[in-house]
Every structure is written in C-alpha cells, then in structure tokens.
Amino acid sequence: MTWPALPRPVRRLWPQKVRTRLTLLYATLFFVAGSALLALTYGMVATSLPTQPPAGATVSGHELDKLAQCKQALGPPKSKPVPTSLLVGCKQAEEAYSAGTAAGLQAQRQRVLSDLLAFSLAGLAVLTVASGGLGWFMSGRVLRPVRVITATARRASEQHLGERLALTGARDELKELADTFDDMLERLDAAFATQRRFVANASHELRTPLTVMRTAIDVTLAKPALTVRQVTDMAVRVRRSIDRAESMIEALLTLAVSDQGKLSTEFTDLATWAEDAIDAAAPEIERLDLRVETKLDPAETTGDPQLLERMIWNLVDNAVRHNEPGGWIKLRTGTNDAAVYLEIANSGPFIADEAVSSLFEPFRRMAARTGIRDGVGLGLSIARSVGAAHRATVTARSQPAGGLDISVVIPRHRAAAPHLRP
C-alpha cells in the first residue's frame, strides 16, 4: 500500500507495519463517518424540537389563580363592565405565563440536545475503539496470505524452489497474487533446472573433444618409435577435436548473446541469408545427392544480421545433416501484411509428434531416434533463442513420411523499413 509523503517528524511517529496502518485507517474512517452521522442527527433533532410554546398554551393554563379569574371575568355572560385593572392584570399574567412556557421549552430543548450529544459522543468513542480492534483483527486475517507469501519467499532459494503456496479460498486479489507467486516459483524452478542441465551437458560436450585429444596424444607418445604417419594421424584427430570444440564454443556464445536480448537493429533480408546458407551447404548436399527446391522471395525486416544469419544457417545445416541420401529440402522465404517468414522442410527419419518439442532443448540430438550422432545438439536451440530475441514465432512439426517442417515468422516493423531500404 502506497502512502502519501509525510513530513519527517510525522514519518518518525507513523507506524511501519501495514496491519497497524490499516487499523488506524479503519478507525479514522469510522470516526469521520460517525461524526458526520452524529452531526446530521443532531441537526435534524435540533430542527424538529419546538422553540416556542403552542398557541393554546396561553389561554388554557390552570396553574395560576390569576389566569383562572381572568377566564371567569372575561368569559360570558358580561353583565357588567370588566375593570381596567383586571384587564391589565390578565394581560400581564398571560405574558408571564407565555414567557415561562417558552423558557421551559427552551430549557427542555437544551437538555434533550445536551443528552443526545453526550450519549452520541460516548457511543462514538466506544464504537471507534471497537472498530479499531475489529480492524486489527480483520486486517490480520486479510494479510495472512501476505505473511505466508513472505515466509515462503524467505524459504525459497536456488536449492529449495519446490515451495508452493497453494492458497485456497475466494478468487480475490490475494489469491491471484499467491497464484502468480506460485507460477513465478515454478518458472524459476524450471529455469534453474534447465540451467543446471545445460551446464552439465556443456561440460560433458566440451570434455569429450579434450578427452579425445589427450588420448590421441598419449597413445601416440607411448609408442616406442614414432613414424610420420602416426604423428599425422594424431594431428588429424586432434584437429578434428579442436574443430568440434570450436564449433561448440561458438554455438554457446551465439546462444548466450541471443538469450541476453541485446541486439543490433539493422535492415536485412532473410532471402539473402537463406541463399548463402544453401551455398555453404552445397558440398554436403552434393555428397548426399539431395534435391533442393527454393523459392526465395524478398523477406526484408530489421534485426541483428549475424544472429539471423546463424539461425538460418543452423536450420539449413539441420535439414542437411539429418536428411537421408537421395532426399529433398524445400526452402521458402517471403512476406505478408504482418510478418516475414522462412519455411524449411526436409526428408529424413520419422520423428514422433511428442518428440518434436524436445528437439529445441539444448544438447538434444536425434541419435536415440535416428542413429545420427553428428552435431553438437544446439542448432534448433539457437534458432529458437534467436527467434525469441526478434519476437519471432518458431514452430516445427513432423511429417508423415519423415523429416521436419520448420516455420519462422518475424513481425514486420513498418516504421523502420522504408528509410532503411537500399
């Protein structure tokens, strides 16, 4: 809860606990509302009480003898004239009676209003204190989920992300906050698990070429009489392992850069990168006797050219590497009203639908399903990461006859494209 800025002396005295603040707020609001109701009630009662005696009160009194004589003397029949002194006395008596009646009514009115005010103020004070106590109790009940969230957040750490609130009750703001906190913990748990798995896989993958190089060197050096052929074979194996480690490190750096989301924004064309990727894969395409069908319409967008080039190169390399001799590759690029797209499909071994999504995970190869063990297992992971950095949608689906069909759709930036066109 955000509170307005208060002067420093007031901030020192202002309570720090939200529960205490809510209690004071409830009591203050009740006091203000009760005071307004009291003022309204007091005004209505004061207006309804008479301030003057009724009209009949000056001619019907029996308390004074003088008034009784005046009534008898002035009443019919009038057999003789009424003395002037009697008339004057009767008038004075009536005036005195009226003044006394008015004073009595005024005193009674003041007494009623005073009693009303005293009892109302006492009741207001008691109920204000009671509302403060009730507010303290209710605020504690309302803030209980917040305390649970705080305690769970304190217990949660990288090693203990399995904590969940699982708050029950009405679907209110606190329930939504608790559910959001649970979702956040679940995402963090999955992210840390993925990170640990990624580090373990990366360590294993980088250790493999180092082990191969060490073994090749040790075996070669252990021979009593080295020949040029043996040294050459060792150098070839070491070079192959170095190339593999270099490819792994380059892929890891590309993945790290794309995951950070710090991209340069330049005008580029996906069709150009797709054509370059096909040319780079031409030797392997020729070796496998693959049939390549391309329809490379302009697909101009803004983004990081190096990352987009690496993404397309990985997709083409994946389509070639996991193909079969005599197979085919279809590559298309183009634009529509809202996005630019790249679609690549290839023949190859059949992949179950439930296994397609796992291919985008780091170091997930198709060896268990296809027997193909080449590559570092980061191609599709990099493609998905680069696509996410460019707010693109990367989808893949298996084909009934085998192989994959991958689509990349990047939203177009209408404002940037015109002045960036060459």
N, C-alpha and C positions, 0 to 999 in steps of 0.2 A: 504494500500500500504506500503510495507516494503522498507525502505531506508537504504543504507549502513551506517555504523558507521562513524560519523564525529568527528573531533576534538572538544573539549569543546568550544573554542571561536566561532567556526563556528556554533555549535549547538545552542548557545545563539541567534545568528542572524538568524538562519534558521527558516522560518515560520512554525507555528504549524498546521495551517489549511490545509487540503488536497486540497481545492479549490485553495488556493494561491500557493501551491506546484505544482499543475498541471498547473496553469497559467505560472509559471516560467519555468516549464519543456517544455511546448509548445513553449514559446518564445525562449528559448535556443536552442531547436531543430530546429526551423525555422531559427534562426540566423546562426547556424552551417551549415545547408543545403544551405541557401542563400549565405554564404561566400564561400562555395565550388563551387557553381554555378557561383558566381562572378569571382572567381579565374580561373575557366575553361574558361569562356567567355573572360576574359581579356587576357589569354594566347593565345586563338585562334585568337583574333583580332590583338594582337601584332605580331603573326606569319604571318598573312595574309598581313599586311601593308609592302610595299617595303622599303628597307633601301638604295638602290642605284638607280640612275636615269636610265631610259630605254636607250638602245643602240643608238637609233636615236636622242636622245636629244642633243648630242654633235656636230651634223653636220647640224641641221636644224633650229638653232636659228636665229631670225630676230631682237632681242632686241639690239644687239651690232653692231655698224657700222664696227668694225674690222672684225667680222665674215663674214659680207656681202662682204667686199673687198677680204677676203681670198677665199671665194667661187667663186667670179668672177675671181680672179687671177689664181686659181688652176683649174678652170674648162676649158674644151676645147673651142676653139682650142688653143694650146700652140704655138703661133707664135714666141715667144722669151722666153729665159730662165727666170725662176722666181728668183728674187733676194733672196739671202740667208737671208737677214734681214727680208724679208716678210714672209719667211717660219718660221723663229724663232718667229716672232710676232704672226703668225697664231696659232702656237703651244701653245704659252703662253695664247692666247685668249681662245683657246679650253679648256686648262687646268683650266683656271679661270672660264669658263662657267660651266664645269663639277663640280668643287668644289662648286660653288654657287648653282647649281641644287641639288647636294647631301645635302648641308646644308639646303636648303629649304624643301626638302623631309623629312629630319630628324626632322626639327622644326615642320612641319605639322604632322608627326607621333607622336611626343611627345604631341602636342596639342590635337590630337584626343584621345590618350590614357589617358591623364590627364582629359579631359572632360568625357570620358567613366567612369573612376574611380570615379570622383566626383559625377556624376549623379547616378552611381550604389550604392555608399556608402550612398548617401542621400536616395535613394529608399529603400535600405536595412534597414536603420534605421527607416524610416516611416513604412514599412511593418512589421518590428519586433514589433514595438509598437502596430500596428494594430492587429497582430497575438496574442499578449498578451491580448488585450481587447477581441478579439474573443474567445481566450482560456478561459478567465474568464467567459464569457457568456455561452460557451458550457459546461464547467466543472460544472457550476451551474445547467444547465439543466440535465446533466448526473447524478449529485449527488443528485438531488431532491428526487429520491426514497430512498436514504440512509437517508436523513433528515426525510422522512416520517416514515421509519422504526425506527429511533431513537426516534421520538416523540411517536410512538405507544408503543415502549418498555418502555418508561418512564411512560406512562399512565397505562400500564398493571400492574396488581397486582393480588394477590390471589382472591380479590373480583371483579376485572374487567379484566377477561380473555376473554371476548367476543369481544375484539378489533380484527379487521382483516384489513389487508392492501388492499386486493383485487386489486392488481396493474394490470393495463391493459397496452397493448402495445405489442411491439415485444418480442418474446421469447428469450431474451438475458440473460446475467449473472445476472443482477439486477432483472429481472423478476423471474428468478429461485431462487434468494436469498429471494425475497419477498414471493414467494410461500412456500419456505422452512420455513420461519419465521411464516407464517400463519399455516402451518402444526404443527410447534412446539407449537404455542399457542393453537391449537385445542387439541393436546395431553396433554398439561398441564391442560387445562380446564377439559378434561375428567378425568385426574389423580386426580385433586383436588376434583372434584365432587365424584369420586369413594372413595376417602379418607374420605370425609365428610360423605358419606353414610355408609362407613364401620364403622367409629367411632360411628355414631348414632346407627347402628344395634348392634355393640358390646356393647354399653352402655345399650341398651334395653335388650339384651340377658343376660348380667350379672346382671341387675337389677331384672330380673324375679326370679331366684332362691333366691336372697336375700329377695324379697318380700314374697315368699312362706315361707321361714324360719321365717321371722318376724311374718307373720300371724299365722303360726302354734304355735309359742311360745306365742303370745299374746292371742290366743284363749284358749290355754291350761292353761295359768296362770290366765285367767279370771274366770275359773270355781271355785266354792266355795270349793269343796272337791275333790282334785286330787286323782286319783287312779293310780296304777302301770300300768294298761293297757293304760290309757290316756297318761301318760308320755312316755311309749314305742312307742305308735303311733306317738307322736310328734317327738321322736328321729328318728324314721324311715323316716318320711317326711323330717326332717332336713338333715339326712344323704343322702337321695336321692338328695336333692337340692345341697348339698355340692359336691356330685359326678358330678352332671351336671355342676356346676361352675368350678370344677377342669378340667373336660374334655374340657370346653370352653377355659379356660386359656391355657391349654396345646396345644390345636389346634391353638390358636392365636400365641403362642410362636413359634410353628413349622412354621406357615405361615410367621412370621416375619423373622426367620432365613433363610428360603428358598428364600424370596424376597431379602435379602441382597446379596445373591450370594457368601457368604464366606463359602466354602465347604471344607471339608477334602477329600482327594483323596486316596481311598483305593480300593483294589481289592475285588469284591463282586459278588455274583451270585443271579440273580433275582428269579431263581427257588427255592432257599433255603428260601427266604423271602415269596414267594408265598405259599410254603408248610406250613410254620409256621403260616401264616395268616389263612389258611384253618383250621388248628388245633385249633387256638384260637377261631374261629367262630363255632367250632363243636357243642357246646350246642345249639346255636340258630338255626343252620342248622338242628339239630335233632328235635328241637321243631317245626319247620315249615315243617318238612318232605321234605326237599329239596334234589333233586338228583344232585350230584356234579360229573362232568366229568373233569378230569385233564390230561394234557399232559405236564409235566414239564421237558422239555429238558434243558440242561445247557444253561444259558444266562449270561455269565461272562462278566463283564465290570468294569470300575473304576468309583468311585463316593463316595458320603457320605452315608455310610451304614445306619445310623439312619434315614436320610431323605428318602432314598429309601424304607426302611422297613415301615416307616409311610405312604408313598404314596401307597404301595401295600396293607397294612392293611386297609387303607381308601377305596380303590377300592373294596376289598373283603367285607368289612363291608357295603359299599353302596349296593353291589349286594345282600347281605343277607337281609339288613334292608328294602329295597324297593322291595322285592320279594313278592310272594304270596304263601300260603300254598300249598304244593304239586308241587311247581315249580322246576326249574332247574338252575344250574350255570355251565358254561363252562369256564375253565381257561387253558390257554396255555402260555408257555414260550419257547424261542428258539433263534437262531442266524441265520443270513445270512451273505453275504460277507461284508456288510457295516454297520450293526447295530445289536443290540439285541432287542428283542421285548417281550412284555407281552400283551396278549389279554384276556379280560374277558367279558363274555356276561351272561345275566341273563333274566329270565322271569319276568313278572310283569305288572303293568298297562301300557296302551298305552300312549306314550308321543309324542306330535306333533313335527314335524321336526323343526319348527321355535322356539320351546321352549327348544331345547336341548342345544344350546349355552348358554342360560341364567343359566343353572344349574351349570356352572363353576363360577358364580359370588358368592362372599361371602354372607352367610346367605340366600341363595336362596334355599328354600325347595320345595318339591313336594306336599305340603299339598293342595294347591289350585287345583292341577290336580288329585291327587290320594287319598286325605284324610289321608295320612300318615304324622304325625306331630312329629315323634320321630327324634332325632339327633339335631345337632347344626347348620347344614347348611354350614359346612366348608370342608367337605370331598373332594369333587371334586375341590374346590378352592385350597386346599393344594396339591392335585395331579397335578393340572396344574402348580402351582408355583414351586414345586419340579422338575417337568419335565422341565420347562423353565430354572431352575438353572443348569440342567445337559444337556442343549441343546437338549432336547428330544422333540418329537412331540406327543402331547396327543390329540387324536381325539375321538369323540363319535357320535354315530348315533342311531336313534330309530329303533326298529324292528317292522315289520307289525303286528306281533302277540302280541306285548307289550314288555316292558323292554328296556334295553340299551345294546349296544355293544361298549366297550371302548378299544382303542388300544394305547399302549405306545411304541414308537420306540426311542431307545437311540443310537446315533452313537458310533461305536466301536473305541477304542483307541488302534490301532495296536502296537504302540511303547511301551505302558505300560504293556500290558497283559502278554507277555512271561515271564519276570523275576518276575512277581508278582504271577504267578501260584503256588499253594502249591505243 
